[in-house]
Amino acid sequence: MKQATPPQRIEPLENARIEWEDGAPWSKEYQDIYFSRAGGLDETRHVFIHGNDLSSRWRQQDRPGRVFVIGELGFGTGLNFLTTWQHWRETGCRHLRLHFISCEKHPLTREALQQALAQWPALGEYSEQLLTQYPDHTPGYHRLLLGNEHDGEVTLDLYYGDALDTLEQQSNPQVRIDAWFLDGFTPKHNPGLWTDALLEIVARLSAPGTTLSSYSVTGRVVRALKALGFEVEKRKGFAHKRHMLHACLPHGRTDSGTDEHNPARTEGREALVIGAGLAGSTVAWSLARRGYRVTVLESRGETAQGASGNPQAVLQCRLNRQPDALWQLNLLAFLHASRFYSVLQAQGHDFDWRPCGVLTLDGAYENTRKAPGADTYCHYPPQVLRRVTRGEASDICGLPVTDDGLFLPEGGWLNPVRLCHALLSRPGITVETGERVTALHRDEETDIWCVSTDAEGGQREWHAPVVVLACSHAVRELDQTADLPVLPLRGQISQLPDNASSRELRTVICGKSYLAPASGENRHCLGASYRKNSTDTSLSEEEHREVLSGVTPFLPTLRKTEEARPARASVRGSSADFVPLAGQVPDPGAWRSIYGGAQHPGRKSQPLHSHYLPGLYVSAGHGSHGMAGCPLSAEHIAALVSGEPSPLPTQCAQLIDPWRFMARRARRQAARYP
Ligand code: SAM
């Protein structure tokens, strides 16, 4: 039998080793300075901002729906990024958004970054926002949503790992970079970065009109760029340097001569989102952030009434025993969600986000999976997850517990109903309740989807070029998605009125069930049960007892637990492989046409553009982990819709691509009838 290839192991990150010279950082790995001693800020402005003619290009492109994407090699201290952000804000663009991607192999620790940035008081407000969200540990992509609706929104994607590997992993093939900052130390000190292979990727991610700049004018780099089609020019260097490099990919005869190289960015920006739970609310928010006018159609009379309707929901990370792509997906999604909720809350949205940490006790694994040993999860960065003894666990959570466990400091709980309200209140979003979607139909001539709904007043039709299905297992009621394995998974929660002992609880506790700290309504949620394929929402005493016995025995001093009552049952949508579905909807007939053909997925696992339905997307199957999975899935879908950079590396995007079920089906057929 053919041996399965072991999943690729993702190596941990190594932070930068810094020496401080007169307060400025110097790299021990590369034996080089991070920025010019003659003035880092002025160097950034000269080489990168003016070097790419950013001000005039930004003004020229300041139109609704436009985004300007910068790619940087070497994030370092973030000085280039912060200066660019400040400059962009001073330019005063009204519509243009800034998207900054920066690759970094050895991120500074948060402490080192803080020390390095302390010398630029003029960048204080920007540095502060960066430091609040800055991750310094996990390899892969980290999306930081910065700024706000009033002063302009900026997206920073940190790609942690080698620049070549991480840029190659961008999962949206439509992405084009408008300007490059080549700042990965000099070729003399860091020849491993300035390879032909990397410059080829730079060229591949560029389009006519893309510029790049660098302080280095090394002959080999200049020759390689020219060979890749760039027009290269030596301009006056900064301070004592004679030259710096400016390059531009010229417009061909058929190009318009402007920067408008990505048609996906400028097409009609209207979208319909089906479902106003967490999956739909996050997608609507991400699309509205990109200038889409979004109409959310919800079958119930109010938003967030399904599985997103519990009074307290827990954000935790799904744990994996190997550092592979699934581990990375779960970890990146969790970290993104935790940052996202903090950002929204800091912007004044009150949905009770409490990043109080989540403590999972070893008893949680009894009878289900093997209990974790001391080393089981040591591939998690200690900032994210650490083992704690029973004594430490008791100190952390405020009540004596019976077991050792795992502590996830960035986890917590929030009120998902109020979160959905906050997301849907964003300008550009309209919610239509009581509209049950019955069918979808695409007009091939206009590329417009027509969505039919049943409402109290009769049948209605809605039109848009983009439709996102975020209606959990109800996606199976629609012809286009009837084959997607999103299955109902009933869950019931209980509530316990708080009391003197329970108010001591400071973190979420997970045994076989979870118990959240007291909410503003003086209650604790406990939950939740799991019943596959059940859509029944009546309350069950049996499940209530199950939920209670799953956590209260771990907290021997918790009193008055007999006062707990069954509170609410709802139905989640769970996928057949317990990984969400987020991406473009595959053509239901595609697997038949590819099976047996040269393209069939048994031979070629990459789906083709023609295997998907144009303009139709899905975010579903988040199971009981929607709190962690929805925000990043939403950003991924919005990126695919708008032709912008995805927050997911390919190896993670493939895991959630609904296409995988088609591919498996075709593979099964191929094995059965070779
Ligand atoms: N732009 C930075 C700033 O504003 O502070 C300065 C960047 S510093 C000159 C160069 C950076 O490139 C270092 O942080 C280094 O770790 C990073 N680097 C070096 N080789 C790399 C590689 N192969 N992939 C990604 N980053 C790399």
Boltz pocket constraint, residues with backbone or C-beta under 6 A from the ligand:
constraints:
  - pocket:
      binder: B
      contacts: [[A, 16], [A, 33], [A, 34], [A, 35], [A, 73], [A, 74], [A, 75], [A, 76], [A, 77], [A, 78], [A, 79], [A, 80], [A, 81], [A, 103], [A, 104], [A, 105], [A, 106], [A, 107], [A, 159], [A, 161], [A, 162], [A, 163], [A, 164], [A, 183], [A, 184], [A, 185], [A, 190], [A, 192], [A, 193]]
      max_distance: 6.0
